[in-house]
Amino acid sequence: MSGNVEMQIKDIGKRVSKLRLGHNMAQEDLAKLSGISLRTLKRLEAGENSSLETLLKVFNSLNLTERLFAIFPDTDVRPIERVKLKGRERQRASAKEKIVKASQWAWGDDEV
């Protein structure tokens, strides 16, 4: 795990702790309401590795699920893309097109 990701996990933990305190809840109460163990909540708030499921349970208990999903862009297909796909929705990413070189020549090859 890179240092940047570790810092982000710790920052999320601190924010969860502040959100809990903003709701005037003890760790025991939030853990019980979320259906997770007290130790799991403590790990999350300490910035230790936690599961996405744990984070979602805590956000649901704090009524913050809408805020979490607000960070993801709307996945509806744009009208122009729908026309391009003839009304179908994309099921998978298409393969990248290979760029064919016109020749093997490159700058500096003609130097003597």
N, C-alpha and C positions, 0 to 999 in steps of 0.2 A: 504494500500500500504506500503510495507516495505521501510525502509530508503534507502536501496541500490537502489531500483527501482526509488525512488524519485531523488536520486543523478544522476542516469543514464538519466532520463528525462531532468533534468537541464543541464547535459553535452551535450545532443543532441541539446537542445535549443541554447546553446553557440556555438556549432559547426555550426548550421544552420546560425546563425548570422554572424560568421566569413566567411562562404562560400558566403553569400550574399555580404558582404563587399569585399571579394576577387573578386567578379564579378562587383564591383563598382556600386552596385544597392542600391537605397533607399528602405526603407521598403514599402513605397507607391507603388513604381514601381513593386517590386516583388509580392506584394499582388494582384495588378491588373493583372499582367501577369499570376499568378497562379489561378486566379478566386476565390480568397478568400477575406474576409474582412481584413482591416488593423488590426483591433482588434484581429482577429484570428491569424495572423502572429505574432503580438506582444506577444500573449499568448504562441505560440510555441517557440519563441526565449527566452522568460522568463522562460521556463521550466515548464510551467503550463500544465495541462492535455489537450492534443490535440488528434485529431483523426488520425488514420492511413491514411485516405483519404487526410487530410490536408498535412501530411508529404509527401505523394506521389505527390500531386499537386506541392508542393514547389520543390521537387527533379526533377520533370519533367521540371519545368521552369528553373532550374539551369543546366539542361542537365546532371544530375547525376544518372539517373535511372539505368544505367548499373552498376555503383558502388554499388548501393543498392542491386541489385540482385546478385552481385558477392559474397555476404556473405552467400548465401544459397547454399548448395551442390547440385550438379546435381542430379535430381530425376530419371534419366533413370535407368531401372532395370538392375542389373548386369547380365551377361550371365549365370552364375551358378544358379542364382535365377530364371531366365526365364526357364531354363531346369526343375528346381524343380517344377515350377508352370505350366509346360507343355505348354509354349508359352503365357500363359495369364498374365495379369498384376494384381498385388494385388489391390483389391478394398477396403479392410478394414483389420485391425489388427486381428490376430487370438487370440483366448482365451489362457490365460496362462495355462500350464499344472499343475495340482495339484500334489504335491509330496506326494506319499503315504508312510507313515512310515512303516518300517518292524515290529516294535513293539512299545509299549508304554514306554519301558524302556529308562531311561536317566541316564547319569553319576550322581553318588551320591545316586541313588535310593536304592542300596544294603547296605547302611550304617545302622548300628544298633544303 
